[in-house]
Structures are given as C-alpha cells and as structure tokens.
Amino acid sequence: MSLFINIEKNFENFSLKINLENDNNILGILGASGCGKSMTLKCIAGIEKPDKGKIILDDEILFDSQKKINLPPQKRKVGYLFQNYALFPNMTVKQNILCGLHDEKNIKLKEKIFSDTIELLNLTELINHKPHELSGGQAQRTALARILVNRPKILMLDEPFSALDSHLRLKLQMKIKNLLKNYGRGVILVTHDRNEAYRMCNYIAAMDDGKILTLKDTHEFFANPESVPAAILSGCKNIAQAEKISDYKIYVPEWNITLSTKIKVKDNIKAVGIRAHHFSKDIKKNRNKITFIREMEEPFEYVIEFRFAEQSKESEPVWLRLSKDKKPENFSEELGVEEENILLLY
Amino acid sequence: MDFYPLYNSLRIAAISSVIVFFAGIAAAYYSSRLPKLVKGFLDVVLTLPLVLPPTVCGYFLIVIFGLKRPLGKFLAHFGIKFVMTWYGGIIAAAVVAFPLMYRTARGAFESFDMNLAYSAQTLGLSDTYIFWRIMMPACRQGIIAGAVLSFARALGEYGATSMLIGYTPGRTATISTTVYQLWRTNDEAGAFLWVMINLAISAVVLLLVNMLEEGRRKNHEPFYKH
C-alpha cells in the first residue's frame, strides 16, 4: 500500500505544491491553519482538482493531468474523516455506518463487518441514536466506523481531535493510535498540534505556505527540524539569526554569543534554534552569562524570560522552561546548552 | 353561490406551485455550481419577478404568448392558448411565485454543510443518492417553507393573471379577480365573502410557515453535545 503525490494548484494569493510519498506509515502533516493541509487531503480524495501533477495510490492512478485522468471521489477508495465528522443528521448511527457498506452485496459478510466494527468502536448501545444525541467522542467513533466498514485503501484524518475537550482528547488519542496501528494500512493525519503529531505519527511532514518543508521520522523531526518554519512548528521558542564561524562553531549576533555544535555547520546556515527546556545551569557546554527578566508560573512548570549578558535590551528575550522541583532559590547567572541541542536551521 | 373562483384559484395555485417547486430547486441547485459572473446575472433574472409589478410580468407574458406573437401562434397550432384560458393562469402564477421558491431553496442549499456531501462521495455514494437522501432531508425545512410561500403567492396572484387571462365568470375567474369584479360592480357583500375566504386560506398558510420556521430553529442548535 503506497501513496505518491506530486501536485500543483494555484489560487489567487496562494499556491499549493505538494510532493509526498507514504507507505504503510502513520504520516502526520503538521502545519499552521491555512497552510494548505486540508486542501491537500481534498485533492487526494478527489473533492478538489489540482491544476497539474499526479496522484497514485497502490499502483492505481487517481489523478494525472497529462493523461487526463481524474477519478471521481466515489472510485478512489479513500477514507476521509472530516474535522466535524460530517455525520448525516437525518440518519441514525446504524444508518450512517451502513452508508459505508452500501455496495457490499453479500448480506452475511455485511452483517459481520457491521457487528465487528460497532463492537470494536464500542457503538453497540448507540446504533439507534441520531447524530445530535451523540457526544463529540461518540460522533467521532461513529464517523470512523462508517469509514472503516468501507475498507478504504488509505485513511485520512483531518484534525480528528480538535472538536474534543482536552481530557477526552488524550484518552481518545491513546485508543485511536492503537486502532490505527492494528489497521495496517497507510494513514495521513493532518494537525496543527505538534503534541498530537508526536503522539500519533511515525513520520511527520512539516508544511508551510502550501509547501512540504521536510518529511522525516517523528523523532528525527523534533531533533533536527532543519528550517526556521519547521522549527517553529516543532515548538522551538528561541530562534535567532546565526553565522558560521568554523565547522563546529556559530556566532549569534542577536544574542551576541558563540555556540559550539555537534553537527557540522554548513556554509548556508540561516538561524539557530534552542528549545526552552534545553537550557540548564548544570550543563558545562555552551555556558553564557545571563540576566533574569521575569517569570510566569504554569501548572507544572515555570516559564522564565532572560537575556544573555551582552544581548541588546531592545531584542526579544529568550525563554527557559523549568519544572517546578528544579527551580532554584536564586536564579543562576550562567546557563549552558548541550551541543546536540543546538538546532541548525537553513 | 358559485364556488368556481375558489376551485379555479386552488387548482392554478396547486399546479403552478408543483412546477415552481421543481424548477426552483433545480435552478437553486445548478446556479450554485456556476461561475460567479454567470451566477450573478442569472440570479438577477430569476429574482426579477419578485420586485417587478405583477402587471409588468403580465405584460411580458402577453408579449411572449400573445396569439399574434411567434410563440403564441406556434402553440395555437396545437390548440394550446395561454391567453384568456384558466391554464394560462398557471403560467402567470408560476412566474410570479418562482423567485420565492428559488430564493428560499438557494438559502437552504447555501447553509448546507458541503462536508456531508464530500464524505458521502468518498464513501462511494452516488450523487443522485446524496442529493435525494442527504441534501434534501438536511434542507427539508427551508424547501418546505419555500413551497408554502410560493403556494401562498400563487394563490393571491392578481396582476399578471388579470393581464393574461382576464376575468370570465366560470372560466378564468380566480378569487382575487372575483373580489375586484364584485367590488367594481357594487356587490359589496359578495366581495366581503371572498375577502374572508382569502383571509382564511392565507392565515392557515402563514401559520404553517411559522411552524416550519420554529422547527428550523430547533434544527440549527449545535450539532453535538459536549
């Protein structure tokens, strides 16, 4: 099972250029709202038509502008879970799910798939309810059941948890993650939430302004996002312009410090990123004098703003996160960062 | 008492609103898929009868269907005459009532969540199924309200009707043309009776519309409980 996309679509003040491949992985498309994530899914599903390019799913051409192939959504066998779940309001849970089984002629098989799926998703008690009687989580499970019984070649989930409140979200992410792993086919999950992407996906495609910046293994993505927009998407709070000094040394003009790195610095380096929780008074590498500005308390952490000693008073302060048990009486005057935690951004 | 005007008005209104029902829905559905410019132009043309005086609509109808005009002459070969016949009233009522159906249906379609249609498509459901079994039920209230309104408008039609089919007792007379005739000939009691009949029908129709509006408000409550 594999998906190949290479498409372009132009709008008045925005253009989408997507080049992606995915095998049986759970691939997350991580991007800010309006960057074209949902449009990409709509192009794969056949709801929107790209201007040019190719979309191939399991050796079947879904779209090819040169060969003038454009399969209608009905023939693409693509499962699409919408952000608002799009349950048909006039039908019960059962009728909704049976919509996904409408072309199964074998009555016995149809009944088996139906009862297996409602059991898997815990919907047995709810089959006679109408959508407006369901909670957000129940609606999500119903929509997922309706897609699973249709046995699509690929599952696409568009911000699947954004309509749920936060404590329910975590529980459902756990369950659905398990379900997707056992499903064994390709999954594309679109989200603007890096935590969700990290929890749910094996691979992450960072997307910005209609383009895919990087496509990497999830751990690798967070360890080395490679570009400034990707670093922002990965949650890096401290980003500043940087210059190369030598193969393993950079200078940061805004902070007025030099940093040594573990990875070799390339000539075209643009910026450096340091995550807020990577600063520590106990680290011996890359130590610099700092001045404390102010702090803000969070439930389990402190967020602290500081500037490096030689940093201009007009420039943006730097952020540091400390878990509560690690907060010292007096704020230390020097902080260090491990060399492998210096993110080189190009 | 001669109840022909009631019978005639009801059949004209009934038949014309059936025509308007389908034509209005079709126009609303297809115009939403047209390019912006064409849609804007079509929208003006289709809504025009709503703002024009009905007599002006009647004038256009006579110009089109008059027995000395090409189309009127052509239709007369087959024995179809829309001038001075009861079924000409269907045309007049339909033209005047059409924008009400078109506008309300369009409003209902525009507030329809297209994600419902898209998700149905990705599940492999045919476009015909989606239209009749998902879109129409979701837009039901708006469409019924439009149908009731256009029926009421067709029933009350006077201007275009009197221009196109005139007033012939027992042949083309409708409630509204009868009220005018009776009042003009000083039969105030007769006019009053028909006014009351008309009032009763209109009141029932408006009551229906109100009940539907109420139902629609209920359906617009948030979709999922949290």
Boltz contact constraints between the chains, C-beta under 6 A:
constraints:
  - contact:
      token1: [A, 45]
      token2: [B, 122]
      max_distance: 6.0
  - contact:
      token1: [A, 47]
      token2: [B, 118]
      max_distance: 6.0
  - contact:
      token1: [A, 73]
      token2: [B, 121]
      max_distance: 6.0
  - contact:
      token1: [A, 73]
      token2: [B, 122]
      max_distance: 6.0
  - contact:
      token1: [A, 74]
      token2: [B, 121]
      max_distance: 6.0
  - contact:
      token1: [A, 74]
      token2: [B, 124]
      max_distance: 6.0
  - contact:
      token1: [A, 78]
      token2: [B, 122]
      max_distance: 6.0
  - contact:
      token1: [A, 80]
      token2: [B, 122]
      max_distance: 6.0
  - contact:
      token1: [A, 82]
      token2: [B, 115]
      max_distance: 6.0
  - contact:
      token1: [A, 82]
      token2: [B, 119]
      max_distance: 6.0
  - contact:
      token1: [A, 86]
      token2: [B, 115]
      max_distance: 6.0
  - contact:
      token1: [A, 86]
      token2: [B, 116]
      max_distance: 6.0
  - contact:
      token1: [A, 86]
      token2: [B, 119]
      max_distance: 6.0
  - contact:
      token1: [A, 88]
      token2: [B, 134]
      max_distance: 6.0
  - contact:
      token1: [A, 90]
      token2: [B, 137]
      max_distance: 6.0
  - contact:
      token1: [A, 99]
      token2: [B, 123]
      max_distance: 6.0
  - contact:
      token1: [A, 100]
      token2: [B, 123]
      max_distance: 6.0
  - contact:
      token1: [A, 103]
      token2: [B, 124]
      max_distance: 6.0
  - contact:
      token1: [A, 134]
      token2: [B, 224]
      max_distance: 6.0
  - contact:
      token1: [A, 135]
      token2: [B, 225]
      max_distance: 6.0
  - contact:
      token1: [A, 136]
      token2: [B, 224]
      max_distance: 6.0
  - contact:
      token1: [A, 136]
      token2: [B, 226]
      max_distance: 6.0
  - contact:
      token1: [A, 139]
      token2: [B, 224]
      max_distance: 6.0
  - contact:
      token1: [A, 150]
      token2: [B, 123]
      max_distance: 6.0
